[in-house]
Amino acid sequence: MTFDLPENTPPGSNVLYRVQASSHDGPTDKITYTLSDTTYFQITPDTGEIRLVTAAPDYETIGNVYRMEVCISDTPNPTVRTACGNITVNILDSNDEPPKFTLPVYQTTVAED
């Protein structure tokens, strides 16, 4: 699974609305979602929604790709079954650097036609 995330995405934003899983064993099964790395993202254990919990990974520091693993556990009695998959986040660069001027004043002239 892959999705794009601008590096200026505000914390608290839902970035992936649902990692999908279904239970075929019965109504008493409980499906639980977990992430391998919660540095930047958090998953709601019972819905699979992924949310950004801090500032997004910085394109200039982390690079343009961030990877994590999502695991889905199906908990019927008496055994637990788990499947895991990779999530790739493409970090999109934003113009987040202020302009830099080396001189205090710049002068120019514009010719009249």
N, C-alpha and C positions, 0 to 999 in steps of 0.2 A: 504494500500500500504506500502510495506517495502523495504528498500534498505540498503546495507552495505556501510560504509564510513570509510576508514582508517583515524586515527586521524592526520596523517601527510599530508593530502590532501592540496595542496596549495590554498590560496584564489583566487577567480575568476574562479575556476573549475566548469564546468557544472556537476552536480551530478545526475540530473534526467532530461532527455531530453524532456519529455512532459507528463504533466498530461492531459489525454485525455477527451475531452467533444465534443459533437456535437449538433448542433442546428437543430431542425426539423421544426421550425416555419416559416422560410423564410430567404431570403438573407439579410434583413435589421436587423436581430438580431445581437447583439454584445455579445460575450462571454468574460467575464473578470475573471481572476484568482487572488486570494489574499491568503496570508499566515497569520495565526494568530500570529506567532512569527517570527520576522525578526532579531533576535539577531545574528544568524549565516548564515541564508539563505535568498535569495531574489527570488521572482518568477516574470518572465516577464508577465505582466498583459494580453497581447494579445496572447501569445503563450503557456504559461504554463511551460516553461523551468525553472528549479530550479537550482540556482547557489550558491556556497559557497561565502559569501562576506567577511568573516573574517577567521581567523584560525579555523580549525574544532574544535568542542567540544573536550576537553581534557578527555581522557579515565579515567585518575587517579582522575580528579576533578568531572566530570559530571557522570561518570559511563558508562556502555556499551549501554545504550538506551537513545535516545533523541526523544521526540514526539512533533508534531505540527499538526495543522489542515489546510487543504487547502479548500477554498470555491470557487465555480464556479458560476458566475451569468450570466444568460441569460436575456438580456435586450431588449425585444420587446416592442413596444408601445401597450398599456399604462402600463403594469405591469412588474415588475422585479421578476424573480424566481431565488432562490439561493439554492444550495445543497452543503453540506460540508462533508468532510471525513477526516479520520486520516491518517497521514504519520508517520511511525516509522522508525527511522534511527538507525541502529545497528552500534555503534562506535567500530571500530576494533583497538585494542591496537597495537601500534608500539614501537619498541625498541628505545625510545627517551631519555633514561637516559644515561649519560656518565658513563663509568666505574669509580669506586671509589677504590683507593688504600690507605691503611692506613699507609704503610711504604714507605719511599722514594726509597728504593732499595730492590729488591728481588733476592736472590741467590739460585742456585740449581746446582746439578751435574748430569751428565748423565753417567751411567755405559757403558763401552765399551763391546761389545760382544766378 
